Amino acid sequence: MGAMVRRANTIIGSSDFTALYDKGYHTGTEFDYAHKQGFEVMAA
């Protein structure tokens, strides 16, 4: 998840987006990284 939000940020040029992930495809550390970088993340 962390690598994907970094790549999306590079492509879009902004952290102004919401990343949606399937449950089980993330860890608490990755959510922490995304939060600290200013990404909005939702898990379904």
C-alpha positions in Angstrom: 0.0 0.0 0.0 2.7 2.5 0.9 4.5 2.1 -2.5 1.2 2.5 -4.3 0.3 5.8 -2.6 3.8 7.1 -3.2 3.5 6.2 -6.9 0.0 7.7 -7.2 1.3 10.9 -5.6 4.1 11.1 -8.1 1.7 10.5 -11.1 -1.0 12.9 -9.8 1.5 15.4 -8.4 -0.5 15.8 -5.2 -1.6 13.9 -2.1 -5.1 15.3 -2.6 -6.8 12.0 -3.3 -8.4 9.1 -1.4 -6.9 5.6 -1.8 -9.4 2.7 -1.4 -8.1 -0.7 -0.5 -9.6 -4.2 0.0 -9.3 -5.3 3.6 -6.4 -7.6 4.2 -4.2 -5.7 1.7 -2.6 -3.4 4.2 -0.8 -3.2 7.5 -1.0 -0.8 10.4 2.5 0.5 9.5 1.3 1.3 5.9 -1.7 3.2 7.3 0.6 5.1 9.6 2.9 6.0 6.6 -0.1 7.2 4.5 -1.5 9.3 7.4 1.9 10.9 8.1 2.2 11.8 4.3 -1.3 13.4 4.3 -3.1 10.7 2.2 -6.7 9.8 2.9 -7.1 6.0 2.9 -10.2 3.9 3.2 -10.4 0.1 3.5 -13.4 -1.9 2.4 
